[in-house]
């Protein structure tokens, strides 16, 4: 299906920040069937915002994480331990 989506394209630009982390045919799969892939301007804008907030967060800095598997969030938690004042971790 991803190959069909790619068609004869040589470049794929993903500008869907909210789904960029998902390994779907329309987001990750299509990248295997084009010569080049890149992020779009909206993803760039979201990443700049997040990097700015993580570099100098407002205090108190509360991290709220959710999802079905906490084990998938261990790297994020570890990376934010030094920066966050508090964590709220929930499951689905």
C-alpha positions, 0 to 999 in steps of 0.5 A: 500500500505504501508503494502505491501511495508513493507512486512515481514521487521522488520526494515525500514531505510529512507535515502532520506532527500529530501522526509523525510518530506512527509507523503507518503506510501513509507516514513512515511506509511511504518514505521507503519508496521515495528518493528523499523525505523531509519534514514540512514547515508545520512540523518544523514550527512545532519542533522549534516551539518544543525545543524552546520550551524544553530549553527554558521551561516556565516553572513549575514544569509539570510533565503529563504522559499517557498511553497504553505502555509506560515502558514506551515512555522510559526514554522520555521520562529519563530525558526529562528527569533533570528538567521537570518539577513533577510528573503525572503518568497515566495509562490508557 
